[in-house]
Amino acid sequence: MPHSPKDFIGAWHLVDWRIEYSDGGVTRPFGEGAHGYIIYADDGTMTASISKATRPPFGIANARNATMEQKAAAFDSYFHYAGPWRIDGEVVVHQVTMSLNPDMTGTDQRRLAVFNGSSGLTLSAHEASKDGVSRHHILQWQKLG
């Protein structure tokens, strides 16, 4: 049965992000305790941000003056994209118009959406890899408020 946009509207906080591999492995890209938010607005826009639980501060007033190593560590410990969203049956489609990763801009990110009770949401997506091991991203969210 298709989802209703009203079921998505609001702010959700990240409970868990794991990747399950076809060879049986499991990883958590930002480790245990990663935190994040996904927000679905009723005007059809969304934004998602996830980070490692702890990130070392630059210790300087202007982040543009950080070293290349500091900037790389900040990039590697944070994820974000935003844009319009729509429902396609049981899938939510995020049309990425801006992203920390420039290669995601202009893409449609399709996520199977499963609601768990009145305040839980699991978004998942399969991803093929070059080495023949497929990946299944599973992100669990809890509704705020």
N, C-alpha and C positions, 0 to 999 in steps of 0.2 A: 504494500500500500504506500502511495506517495506521502512524503512528509509535508507538513504545513509550515510555511515560513514562521508563523507565530511561535512554534516550538523552539526555534533557534534564538529568537530575539532576546538580547540581554548580554550580560558579561559572565564569562565562565573562567575558572582558574584551573590550571593544569594539575592533575593528580599523578599522572605517569606518562612517560613517552618511552616506548621500547620498540626495538626492531627485532623481529623474529626471522631467522634465516631458514631457507629450505633444507640446509644441512643440520638443523637442530640448534644452532647457536642463537643466543639472545644478547643484545647490547642495549645500552641506554646512552644515546649520543651526548647528553649533557650530565650523565651520571645520576646517581640516586639523589633525590631531593631537588631536581631541576624545578624551576618555577616558571609560570607563564600565564598569559591571558589570551583569550580569543573573545572578541566582541562582535556580535551581529547586530547592526542597527536596522530599524524598521524602514529606513530609506533605501536599503539595498546595498549598504557598504559594510565592510568587515575589516578587521585588523587582527593580526596574530603576532605575539611576541613570546619567545621562550629564551631562557638563559640558564647557565649553570647556577647552582645555588650560591656559590661564592665566585667573585671575579676580582682580581687584584686591581686596586685603584692606580691610576696614573701618578697621582701625587703631585700634579701640576695644575695650574689654573686654566690652561688652554689645552684641550685634548689634541689640537692640531700640532702641538709641539711634542707629542709623545714620540718615543722611538718607534722604528718600524717593527721591532719585536713586540712592543706593548700594543701597537695597533693590530698586529696579526693575532695576538692572544685575545684581544677584545672581539675581533671578528669571529674567531673560532669558538667563542663561548656565548654567542648571541645569535638569535635567528628572528627575522621579522619579514612579514609581507602584508600588503593591504590592497583593497580594491573592491569592486562590486562582487556580489554573491547572488546565487540563485539555486533553486531546487530542481533537480532532474530525477524524479522518482524517489528512490531511497538514497540518492547521492546529493551532496551539497557541492556546488562548483564555485571555487574561489577564482575570480578573474584577476590575476595579479597585475596591478598597474604600477606598483612600486615595491621594491624588495631590497634588503641588505645584499642579497646575492643578485647581481645584475642579470644573470642568465635566467632567473625566474620571471623577470618582468616580461609581460606579454604572453604568459602561459596561462592555461586553465589548470588549476589544481583540483582534481576530482577526489572526493573523500566519501567513502561509504559511511553513512551516519546511522548509528544505532542508539536509541534512547534507552536508558536504564532507569526505570522509575520516573519520578517527576523532576529529578534534578541531576541526573547523570547523562553524559553523552560520550560515546566512543566514536572517534573518526579514524578511519583506516584506509590505507592505500597500498597496493602491491607495486613493486618496482623490480624490473629485471636488471640483472647486473651483467657485466661483460664476461665474468668468469663462470657463468652458468648457475650461480647461486642466487636465487631470487630473495628479495627482502619484503617483509610485510611490516609497514609502519603502523603502530597502534598508539593512538593518543587518547587518554582518558581525561575527561573534563568534568568538573562539578560546577553547577550553576550558583552564582552568587546571589545573595538577597533573599 
